[in-house]
Amino acid sequence: MELSWKAISDDSRRQILLLLKKKDMTPSEIAQHFKFTFPAVSSHLRILKSSDLIRERKIGKNRIYSLNREKTSEMMKFFAGMWEYNLSSLKELLENDQKDE
């Protein structure tokens, strides 16, 4: 999962993931949303693909990229567990404070 964390450390790659959450896209469709070069988009896609956060399929001469929902769900579960732990800790702290009053 380490590659996934490194991949999402870049804001542009996070933005690409948000685009692919809405719909599958070609590199040129993705590039329309950014001000950097097409080779830069390709580089970001390569990093996201190698981290398994996106999938690529070929249809004729086109490459279509989509969000790997299983991998992103795995990352979300990690954060959900952290959030749930913090909420449980806060609840316990508040309940203990009420008992002390």
Backbone as XML, in Angstrom:
<?xml version="1.0"?>
<chain id="A" units="angstrom">
  <residue number="1" name="MET">
    <atom name="N" x="0.822" y="-1.193" z="0.000"/>
    <atom name="CA" x="0.000" y="0.000" z="0.000"/>
    <atom name="C" x="0.871" y="1.265" z="0.000"/>
  </residue>
  <residue number="2" name="GLU">
    <atom name="N" x="2.161" y="1.097" z="0.245"/>
    <atom name="CA" x="3.061" y="2.250" z="0.309"/>
    <atom name="C" x="3.050" y="3.071" z="-0.979"/>
  </residue>
  <residue number="3" name="LEU">
    <atom name="N" x="3.043" y="2.389" z="-2.130"/>
    <atom name="CA" x="3.012" y="3.121" z="-3.401"/>
    <atom name="C" x="1.747" y="3.962" z="-3.527"/>
  </residue>
  <residue number="4" name="SER">
    <atom name="N" x="0.654" y="3.461" z="-2.996"/>
    <atom name="CA" x="-0.609" y="4.203" z="-3.063"/>
    <atom name="C" x="-0.512" y="5.505" z="-2.283"/>
  </residue>
  <residue number="5" name="TRP">
    <atom name="N" x="0.093" y="5.444" z="-1.102"/>
    <atom name="CA" x="0.220" y="6.658" z="-0.284"/>
    <atom name="C" x="1.114" y="7.679" z="-0.973"/>
  </residue>
  <residue number="6" name="LYS">
    <atom name="N" x="2.195" y="7.206" z="-1.581"/>
    <atom name="CA" x="3.077" y="8.126" z="-2.308"/>
    <atom name="C" x="2.344" y="8.734" z="-3.498"/>
  </residue>
  <residue number="7" name="ALA">
    <atom name="N" x="1.543" y="7.919" z="-4.175"/>
    <atom name="CA" x="0.827" y="8.401" z="-5.357"/>
    <atom name="C" x="-0.147" y="9.520" z="-5.009"/>
  </residue>
  <residue number="8" name="ILE">
    <atom name="N" x="-0.835" y="9.406" z="-3.883"/>
    <atom name="CA" x="-1.826" y="10.436" z="-3.541"/>
    <atom name="C" x="-1.205" y="11.621" z="-2.811"/>
  </residue>
  <residue number="9" name="SER">
    <atom name="N" x="0.106" y="11.612" z="-2.643"/>
    <atom name="CA" x="0.759" y="12.753" z="-1.998"/>
    <atom name="C" x="0.778" y="13.975" z="-2.914"/>
  </residue>
  <residue number="10" name="ASP">
    <atom name="N" x="0.530" y="13.769" z="-4.187"/>
    <atom name="CA" x="0.528" y="14.860" z="-5.163"/>
    <atom name="C" x="-0.899" y="15.341" z="-5.416"/>
  </residue>
  <residue number="11" name="ASP">
    <atom name="N" x="-1.112" y="16.634" z="-5.320"/>
    <atom name="CA" x="-2.452" y="17.198" z="-5.485"/>
    <atom name="C" x="-3.035" y="16.919" z="-6.868"/>
  </residue>
  <residue number="12" name="SER">
    <atom name="N" x="-2.220" y="16.994" z="-7.900"/>
    <atom name="CA" x="-2.726" y="16.738" z="-9.258"/>
    <atom name="C" x="-3.228" y="15.309" z="-9.398"/>
  </residue>
  <residue number="13" name="ARG">
    <atom name="N" x="-2.518" y="14.364" z="-8.807"/>
    <atom name="CA" x="-2.976" y="12.978" z="-8.881"/>
    <atom name="C" x="-4.260" y="12.779" z="-8.092"/>
  </residue>
  <residue number="14" name="ARG">
    <atom name="N" x="-4.392" y="13.471" z="-6.966"/>
    <atom name="CA" x="-5.658" y="13.384" z="-6.224"/>
    <atom name="C" x="-6.801" y="13.948" z="-7.063"/>
  </residue>
  <residue number="15" name="GLN">
    <atom name="N" x="-6.532" y="15.017" z="-7.799"/>
    <atom name="CA" x="-7.560" y="15.605" z="-8.663"/>
    <atom name="C" x="-7.937" y="14.640" z="-9.793"/>
  </residue>
  <residue number="16" name="ILE">
    <atom name="N" x="-6.958" y="13.936" z="-10.335"/>
    <atom name="CA" x="-7.245" y="12.943" z="-11.377"/>
    <atom name="C" x="-8.137" y="11.841" z="-10.808"/>
  </residue>
  <residue number="17" name="LEU">
    <atom name="N" x="-7.855" y="11.399" z="-9.596"/>
    <atom name="CA" x="-8.700" y="10.371" z="-8.972"/>
    <atom name="C" x="-10.133" y="10.866" z="-8.814"/>
  </residue>
  <residue number="18" name="LEU">
    <atom name="N" x="-10.293" y="12.132" z="-8.439"/>
    <atom name="CA" x="-11.645" y="12.686" z="-8.304"/>
    <atom name="C" x="-12.363" y="12.732" z="-9.648"/>
  </residue>
  <residue number="19" name="LEU">
    <atom name="N" x="-11.636" y="13.048" z="-10.722"/>
    <atom name="CA" x="-12.239" y="13.030" z="-12.055"/>
    <atom name="C" x="-12.680" y="11.615" z="-12.433"/>
  </residue>
  <residue number="20" name="LEU">
    <atom name="N" x="-11.810" y="10.651" z="-12.171"/>
    <atom name="CA" x="-12.120" y="9.268" z="-12.540"/>
    <atom name="C" x="-13.196" y="8.661" z="-11.651"/>
  </residue>
  <residue number="21" name="LYS">
    <atom name="N" x="-13.422" y="9.265" z="-10.509"/>
    <atom name="CA" x="-14.531" y="8.822" z="-9.652"/>
    <atom name="C" x="-15.862" y="9.075" z="-10.359"/>
  </residue>
  <residue number="22" name="LYS">
    <atom name="N" x="-15.916" y="10.163" z="-11.120"/>
    <atom name="CA" x="-17.155" y="10.532" z="-11.813"/>
    <atom name="C" x="-17.400" y="9.691" z="-13.063"/>
  </residue>
  <residue number="23" name="LYS">
    <atom name="N" x="-16.298" y="9.438" z="-13.832"/>
    <atom name="CA" x="-16.456" y="8.644" z="-15.055"/>
    <atom name="C" x="-15.093" y="8.209" z="-15.572"/>
  </residue>
  <residue number="24" name="ASP">
    <atom name="N" x="-15.091" y="7.154" z="-16.372"/>
    <atom name="CA" x="-13.874" y="6.690" z="-17.026"/>
    <atom name="C" x="-13.485" y="7.710" z="-18.090"/>
  </residue>
  <residue number="25" name="MET">
    <atom name="N" x="-12.167" y="7.891" z="-18.285"/>
    <atom name="CA" x="-11.709" y="8.917" z="-19.220"/>
    <atom name="C" x="-10.451" y="8.485" z="-19.959"/>
  </residue>
  <residue number="26" name="THR">
    <atom name="N" x="-10.255" y="9.102" z="-21.122"/>
    <atom name="CA" x="-9.007" y="8.942" z="-21.863"/>
    <atom name="C" x="-8.012" y="9.971" z="-21.321"/>
  </residue>
  <residue number="27" name="PRO">
    <atom name="N" x="-6.718" y="9.783" z="-21.603"/>
    <atom name="CA" x="-5.736" y="10.778" z="-21.157"/>
    <atom name="C" x="-6.028" y="12.183" z="-21.686"/>
  </residue>
  <residue number="28" name="SER">
    <atom name="N" x="-6.486" y="12.288" z="-22.923"/>
    <atom name="CA" x="-6.774" y="13.617" z="-23.469"/>
    <atom name="C" x="-7.958" y="14.273" z="-22.756"/>
  </residue>
  <residue number="29" name="GLU">
    <atom name="N" x="-8.946" y="13.498" z="-22.356"/>
    <atom name="CA" x="-10.069" y="14.047" z="-21.579"/>
    <atom name="C" x="-9.589" y="14.531" z="-20.213"/>
  </residue>
  <residue number="30" name="ILE">
    <atom name="N" x="-8.697" y="13.772" z="-19.607"/>
    <atom name="CA" x="-8.145" y="14.165" z="-18.307"/>
    <atom name="C" x="-7.321" y="15.436" z="-18.457"/>
  </residue>
  <residue number="31" name="ALA">
    <atom name="N" x="-6.521" y="15.501" z="-19.512"/>
    <atom name="CA" x="-5.635" y="16.652" z="-19.736"/>
    <atom name="C" x="-6.412" y="17.962" z="-19.873"/>
  </residue>
  <residue number="32" name="GLN">
    <atom name="N" x="-7.636" y="17.906" z="-20.360"/>
    <atom name="CA" x="-8.452" y="19.110" z="-20.527"/>
    <atom name="C" x="-8.730" y="19.818" z="-19.208"/>
  </residue>
  <residue number="33" name="HIS">
    <atom name="N" x="-8.589" y="19.113" z="-18.106"/>
    <atom name="CA" x="-8.886" y="19.673" z="-16.794"/>
    <atom name="C" x="-7.665" y="20.294" z="-16.112"/>
  </residue>
  <residue number="34" name="PHE">
    <atom name="N" x="-6.515" y="20.240" z="-16.786"/>
    <atom name="CA" x="-5.276" y="20.718" z="-16.181"/>
    <atom name="C" x="-4.535" y="21.655" z="-17.126"/>
  </residue>
  <residue number="35" name="LYS">
    <atom name="N" x="-3.629" y="22.417" z="-16.568"/>
    <atom name="CA" x="-2.842" y="23.354" z="-17.366"/>
    <atom name="C" x="-1.449" y="22.812" z="-17.667"/>
  </residue>
  <residue number="36" name="PHE">
    <atom name="N" x="-1.162" y="21.558" z="-17.305"/>
    <atom name="CA" x="0.151" y="21.032" z="-17.621"/>
    <atom name="C" x="0.110" y="20.201" z="-18.893"/>
  </residue>
  <residue number="37" name="THR">
    <atom name="N" x="1.283" y="19.795" z="-19.345"/>
    <atom name="CA" x="1.426" y="19.146" z="-20.645"/>
    <atom name="C" x="0.845" y="17.731" z="-20.650"/>
  </residue>
  <residue number="38" name="PHE">
    <atom name="N" x="0.605" y="17.246" z="-21.860"/>
    <atom name="CA" x="0.116" y="15.878" z="-22.015"/>
    <atom name="C" x="1.119" y="14.863" z="-21.452"/>
  </residue>
  <residue number="39" name="PRO">
    <atom name="N" x="2.450" y="15.033" z="-21.693"/>
    <atom name="CA" x="3.401" y="14.106" z="-21.069"/>
    <atom name="C" x="3.321" y="14.112" z="-19.535"/>
  </residue>
  <residue number="40" name="ALA">
    <atom name="N" x="3.016" y="15.255" z="-18.943"/>
    <atom name="CA" x="2.863" y="15.312" z="-17.483"/>
    <atom name="C" x="1.644" y="14.502" z="-17.047"/>
  </residue>
  <residue number="41" name="VAL">
    <atom name="N" x="0.557" y="14.604" z="-17.795"/>
    <atom name="CA" x="-0.640" y="13.804" z="-17.493"/>
    <atom name="C" x="-0.292" y="12.322" z="-17.593"/>
  </residue>
  <residue number="42" name="SER">
    <atom name="N" x="0.429" y="11.944" z="-18.639"/>
    <atom name="CA" x="0.826" y="10.546" z="-18.815"/>
    <atom name="C" x="1.681" y="10.066" z="-17.652"/>
  </residue>
  <residue number="43" name="SER">
    <atom name="N" x="2.562" y="10.917" z="-17.180"/>
    <atom name="CA" x="3.409" y="10.563" z="-16.036"/>
    <atom name="C" x="2.568" y="10.327" z="-14.785"/>
  </residue>
  <residue number="44" name="HIS">
    <atom name="N" x="1.608" y="11.210" z="-14.535"/>
    <atom name="CA" x="0.717" y="11.043" z="-13.379"/>
    <atom name="C" x="-0.097" y="9.748" z="-13.501"/>
  </residue>
  <residue number="45" name="LEU">
    <atom name="N" x="-0.587" y="9.475" z="-14.702"/>
    <atom name="CA" x="-1.369" y="8.252" z="-14.915"/>
    <atom name="C" x="-0.510" y="7.009" z="-14.694"/>
  </residue>
  <residue number="46" name="ARG">
    <atom name="N" x="0.726" y="7.061" z="-15.142"/>
    <atom name="CA" x="1.631" y="5.926" z="-14.953"/>
    <atom name="C" x="1.858" y="5.653" z="-13.459"/>
  </residue>
  <residue number="47" name="ILE">
    <atom name="N" x="2.043" y="6.710" z="-12.679"/>
    <atom name="CA" x="2.246" y="6.560" z="-11.230"/>
    <atom name="C" x="0.988" y="6.003" z="-10.571"/>
  </residue>
  <residue number="48" name="LEU">
    <atom name="N" x="-0.169" y="6.523" z="-10.935"/>
    <atom name="CA" x="-1.429" y="6.034" z="-10.363"/>
    <atom name="C" x="-1.683" y="4.581" z="-10.742"/>
  </residue>
  <residue number="49" name="LYS">
    <atom name="N" x="-1.334" y="4.226" z="-11.977"/>
    <atom name="CA" x="-1.526" y="2.849" z="-12.428"/>
    <atom name="C" x="-0.563" y="1.910" z="-11.704"/>
  </residue>
  <residue number="50" name="SER">
    <atom name="N" x="0.694" y="2.314" z="-11.539"/>
    <atom name="CA" x="1.664" y="1.440" z="-10.870"/>
    <atom name="C" x="1.334" y="1.265" z="-9.387"/>
  </residue>
  <residue number="51" name="SER">
    <atom name="N" x="0.605" y="2.224" z="-8.827"/>
    <atom name="CA" x="0.180" y="2.098" z="-7.426"/>
    <atom name="C" x="-1.150" y="1.361" z="-7.309"/>
  </residue>
  <residue number="52" name="ASP">
    <atom name="N" x="-1.711" y="0.956" z="-8.439"/>
    <atom name="CA" x="-2.956" y="0.185" z="-8.515"/>
    <atom name="C" x="-4.191" y="0.992" z="-8.108"/>
  </residue>
  <residue number="53" name="LEU">
    <atom name="N" x="-4.082" y="2.322" z="-8.138"/>
    <atom name="CA" x="-5.241" y="3.157" z="-7.804"/>
    <atom name="C" x="-6.171" y="3.357" z="-8.996"/>
  </residue>
  <residue number="54" name="ILE">
    <atom name="N" x="-5.620" y="3.170" z="-10.205"/>
    <atom name="CA" x="-6.455" y="3.259" z="-11.407"/>
    <atom name="C" x="-6.185" y="2.037" z="-12.272"/>
  </residue>
  <residue number="55" name="ARG">
    <atom name="N" x="-7.117" y="1.802" z="-13.178"/>
    <atom name="CA" x="-6.993" y="0.692" z="-14.129"/>
    <atom name="C" x="-7.016" y="1.261" z="-15.534"/>
  </residue>
  <residue number="56" name="GLU">
    <atom name="N" x="-6.390" y="0.530" z="-16.429"/>
    <atom name="CA" x="-6.321" y="0.941" z="-17.824"/>
    <atom name="C" x="-6.847" y="-0.189" z="-18.698"/>
  </residue>
  <residue number="57" name="ARG">
    <atom name="N" x="-7.645" y="0.179" z="-19.684"/>
    <atom name="CA" x="-8.073" y="-0.813" z="-20.670"/>
    <atom name="C" x="-7.990" y="-0.161" z="-22.051"/>
  </residue>
  <residue number="58" name="LYS">
    <atom name="N" x="-7.729" y="-0.973" z="-23.030"/>
    <atom name="CA" x="-7.615" y="-0.473" z="-24.398"/>
    <atom name="C" x="-8.884" y="-0.788" z="-25.163"/>
  </residue>
  <residue number="59" name="ILE">
    <atom name="N" x="-9.379" y="0.220" z="-25.840"/>
    <atom name="CA" x="-10.509" y="0.049" z="-26.751"/>
    <atom name="C" x="-10.049" y="0.632" z="-28.081"/>
  </residue>
  <residue number="60" name="GLY">
    <atom name="N" x="-9.719" y="-0.240" z="-29.010"/>
    <atom name="CA" x="-9.131" y="0.216" z="-30.265"/>
    <atom name="C" x="-7.782" y="0.859" z="-29.986"/>
  </residue>
  <residue number="61" name="LYS">
    <atom name="N" x="-7.613" y="2.089" z="-30.437"/>
    <atom name="CA" x="-6.360" y="2.811" z="-30.196"/>
    <atom name="C" x="-6.405" y="3.628" z="-28.908"/>
  </residue>
  <residue number="62" name="ASN">
    <atom name="N" x="-7.571" y="3.687" z="-28.291"/>
    <atom name="CA" x="-7.728" y="4.505" z="-27.076"/>
    <atom name="C" x="-7.416" y="3.715" z="-25.814"/>
  </residue>
  <residue number="63" name="ARG">
    <atom name="N" x="-6.855" y="4.418" z="-24.872"/>
    <atom name="CA" x="-6.669" y="3.882" z="-23.523"/>
    <atom name="C" x="-7.683" y="4.584" z="-22.625"/>
  </residue>
  <residue number="64" name="ILE">
    <atom name="N" x="-8.433" y="3.791" z="-21.900"/>
    <atom name="CA" x="-9.460" y="4.316" z="-21.013"/>
    <atom name="C" x="-9.018" y="4.036" z="-19.582"/>
  </residue>
  <residue number="65" name="TYR">
    <atom name="N" x="-9.041" y="5.065" z="-18.757"/>
    <atom name="CA" x="-8.638" y="4.923" z="-17.361"/>
    <atom name="C" x="-9.864" y="4.995" z="-16.468"/>
  </residue>
  <residue number="66" name="SER">
    <atom name="N" x="-9.842" y="4.163" z="-15.429"/>
    <atom name="CA" x="-10.942" y="4.142" z="-14.466"/>
    <atom name="C" x="-10.363" y="4.004" z="-13.062"/>
  </residue>
  <residue number="67" name="LEU">
    <atom name="N" x="-11.152" y="4.421" z="-12.114"/>
    <atom name="CA" x="-10.771" y="4.323" z="-10.719"/>
    <atom name="C" x="-10.827" y="2.871" z="-10.267"/>
  </residue>
  <residue number="68" name="ASN">
    <atom name="N" x="-9.806" y="2.409" z="-9.566"/>
    <atom name="CA" x="-9.824" y="1.078" z="-8.971"/>
    <atom name="C" x="-10.532" y="1.218" z="-7.629"/>
  </residue>
  <residue number="69" name="ARG">
    <atom name="N" x="-11.802" y="0.976" z="-7.632"/>
    <atom name="CA" x="-12.625" y="1.205" z="-6.442"/>
    <atom name="C" x="-12.260" y="0.283" z="-5.283"/>
  </residue>
  <residue number="70" name="GLU">
    <atom name="N" x="-11.797" y="-0.915" z="-5.593"/>
    <atom name="CA" x="-11.398" y="-1.825" z="-4.511"/>
    <atom name="C" x="-10.199" y="-1.260" z="-3.743"/>
  </residue>
  <residue number="71" name="LYS">
    <atom name="N" x="-9.207" y="-0.774" z="-4.484"/>
    <atom name="CA" x="-7.994" y="-0.240" z="-3.853"/>
    <atom name="C" x="-8.307" y="1.045" z="-3.091"/>
  </residue>
  <residue number="72" name="THR">
    <atom name="N" x="-9.105" y="1.926" z="-3.683"/>
    <atom name="CA" x="-9.431" y="3.175" z="-2.987"/>
    <atom name="C" x="-10.311" y="2.895" z="-1.768"/>
  </residue>
  <residue number="73" name="SER">
    <atom name="N" x="-11.161" y="1.880" z="-1.844"/>
    <atom name="CA" x="-11.977" y="1.502" z="-0.681"/>
    <atom name="C" x="-11.093" y="1.004" z="0.456"/>
  </residue>
  <residue number="74" name="GLU">
    <atom name="N" x="-10.049" y="0.270" z="0.107"/>
    <atom name="CA" x="-9.103" y="-0.215" z="1.109"/>
    <atom name="C" x="-8.463" y="0.958" z="1.855"/>
  </residue>
  <residue number="75" name="MET">
    <atom name="N" x="-8.110" y="1.995" z="1.122"/>
    <atom name="CA" x="-7.510" y="3.176" z="1.747"/>
    <atom name="C" x="-8.541" y="3.913" z="2.607"/>
  </residue>
  <residue number="76" name="MET">
    <atom name="N" x="-9.765" y="3.971" z="2.123"/>
    <atom name="CA" x="-10.826" y="4.641" z="2.885"/>
    <atom name="C" x="-11.103" y="3.905" z="4.189"/>
  </residue>
  <residue number="77" name="LYS">
    <atom name="N" x="-11.059" y="2.586" z="4.160"/>
    <atom name="CA" x="-11.272" y="1.800" z="5.381"/>
    <atom name="C" x="-10.201" y="2.107" z="6.412"/>
  </residue>
  <residue number="78" name="PHE">
    <atom name="N" x="-8.986" y="2.318" z="5.945"/>
    <atom name="CA" x="-7.903" y="2.681" z="6.858"/>
    <atom name="C" x="-8.240" y="3.990" z="7.571"/>
  </residue>
  <residue number="79" name="PHE">
    <atom name="N" x="-8.651" y="5.002" z="6.797"/>
    <atom name="CA" x="-8.998" y="6.293" z="7.401"/>
    <atom name="C" x="-10.253" y="6.203" z="8.260"/>
  </residue>
  <residue number="80" name="ALA">
    <atom name="N" x="-11.213" y="5.417" z="7.831"/>
    <atom name="CA" x="-12.435" y="5.246" z="8.619"/>
    <atom name="C" x="-12.096" y="4.642" z="9.975"/>
  </residue>
  <residue number="81" name="GLY">
    <atom name="N" x="-11.172" y="3.688" z="9.985"/>
    <atom name="CA" x="-10.754" y="3.091" z="11.246"/>
    <atom name="C" x="-10.097" y="4.101" z="12.167"/>
  </residue>
  <residue number="82" name="MET">
    <atom name="N" x="-9.300" y="4.990" z="11.595"/>
    <atom name="CA" x="-8.677" y="6.041" z="12.401"/>
    <atom name="C" x="-9.736" y="6.986" z="12.953"/>
  </residue>
  <residue number="83" name="TRP">
    <atom name="N" x="-10.677" y="7.360" z="12.108"/>
    <atom name="CA" x="-11.726" y="8.294" z="12.504"/>
    <atom name="C" x="-12.599" y="7.675" z="13.587"/>
  </residue>
  <residue number="84" name="GLU">
    <atom name="N" x="-12.982" y="6.407" z="13.387"/>
    <atom name="CA" x="-13.823" y="5.707" z="14.353"/>
    <atom name="C" x="-13.114" y="5.611" z="15.701"/>
  </residue>
  <residue number="85" name="TYR">
    <atom name="N" x="-11.813" y="5.333" z="15.665"/>
    <atom name="CA" x="-11.030" y="5.255" z="16.903"/>
    <atom name="C" x="-11.056" y="6.599" z="17.629"/>
  </residue>
  <residue number="86" name="ASN">
    <atom name="N" x="-10.872" y="7.678" z="16.883"/>
    <atom name="CA" x="-10.874" y="9.007" z="17.500"/>
    <atom name="C" x="-12.236" y="9.358" z="18.074"/>
  </residue>
  <residue number="87" name="LEU">
    <atom name="N" x="-13.286" y="9.017" z="17.372"/>
    <atom name="CA" x="-14.634" y="9.292" z="17.878"/>
    <atom name="C" x="-14.924" y="8.461" z="19.126"/>
  </residue>
  <residue number="88" name="SER">
    <atom name="N" x="-14.490" y="7.200" z="19.123"/>
    <atom name="CA" x="-14.682" y="6.346" z="20.300"/>
    <atom name="C" x="-13.911" y="6.907" z="21.487"/>
  </residue>
  <residue number="89" name="SER">
    <atom name="N" x="-12.698" y="7.365" z="21.233"/>
    <atom name="CA" x="-11.877" y="7.938" z="22.305"/>
    <atom name="C" x="-12.519" y="9.208" z="22.855"/>
  </residue>
  <residue number="90" name="LEU">
    <atom name="N" x="-13.049" y="10.040" z="21.975"/>
    <atom name="CA" x="-13.705" y="11.268" z="22.398"/>
    <atom name="C" x="-14.949" y="10.947" z="23.222"/>
  </residue>
  <residue number="91" name="LYS">
    <atom name="N" x="-15.723" y="9.984" z="22.752"/>
    <atom name="CA" x="-16.930" y="9.579" z="23.477"/>
    <atom name="C" x="-16.562" y="9.092" z="24.876"/>
  </residue>
  <residue number="92" name="GLU">
    <atom name="N" x="-15.537" y="8.256" z="24.972"/>
    <atom name="CA" x="-15.092" y="7.731" z="26.258"/>
    <atom name="C" x="-14.617" y="8.858" z="27.182"/>
  </residue>
  <residue number="93" name="LEU">
    <atom name="N" x="-13.876" y="9.795" z="26.638"/>
    <atom name="CA" x="-13.389" y="10.935" z="27.412"/>
    <atom name="C" x="-14.561" y="11.753" z="27.953"/>
  </residue>
  <residue number="94" name="LEU">
    <atom name="N" x="-15.538" y="12.034" z="27.116"/>
    <atom name="CA" x="-16.695" y="12.823" z="27.537"/>
    <atom name="C" x="-17.522" y="12.079" z="28.592"/>
  </residue>
  <residue number="95" name="GLU">
    <atom name="N" x="-17.701" y="10.791" z="28.392"/>
    <atom name="CA" x="-18.461" y="10.003" z="29.371"/>
    <atom name="C" x="-17.740" y="9.978" z="30.721"/>
  </residue>
  <residue number="96" name="ASN">
    <atom name="N" x="-16.426" y="9.857" z="30.703"/>
    <atom name="CA" x="-15.656" y="9.868" z="31.952"/>
    <atom name="C" x="-15.729" y="11.224" z="32.644"/>
  </residue>
  <residue number="97" name="ASP">
    <atom name="N" x="-15.699" y="12.301" z="31.844"/>
    <atom name="CA" x="-15.806" y="13.639" z="32.419"/>
    <atom name="C" x="-17.165" y="13.848" z="33.077"/>
  </residue>
  <residue number="98" name="GLN">
    <atom name="N" x="-18.220" y="13.304" z="32.468"/>
    <atom name="CA" x="-19.574" y="13.441" z="33.030"/>
    <atom name="C" x="-19.685" y="12.663" z="34.344"/>
  </residue>
  <residue number="99" name="LYS">
    <atom name="N" x="-19.034" y="11.514" z="34.412"/>
    <atom name="CA" x="-19.062" y="10.711" z="35.640"/>
    <atom name="C" x="-18.339" y="11.424" z="36.779"/>
  </residue>
  <residue number="100" name="ASP">
    <atom name="N" x="-17.293" y="12.156" z="36.465"/>
    <atom name="CA" x="-16.503" y="12.851" z="37.469"/>
    <atom name="C" x="-17.234" y="14.066" z="38.056"/>
  </residue>
  <residue number="101" name="GLU">
    <atom name="N" x="-18.239" y="14.553" z="37.351"/>
    <atom name="CA" x="-18.947" y="15.762" z="37.821"/>
    <atom name="C" x="-19.883" y="15.492" z="38.932"/>
  </residue>
</chain>
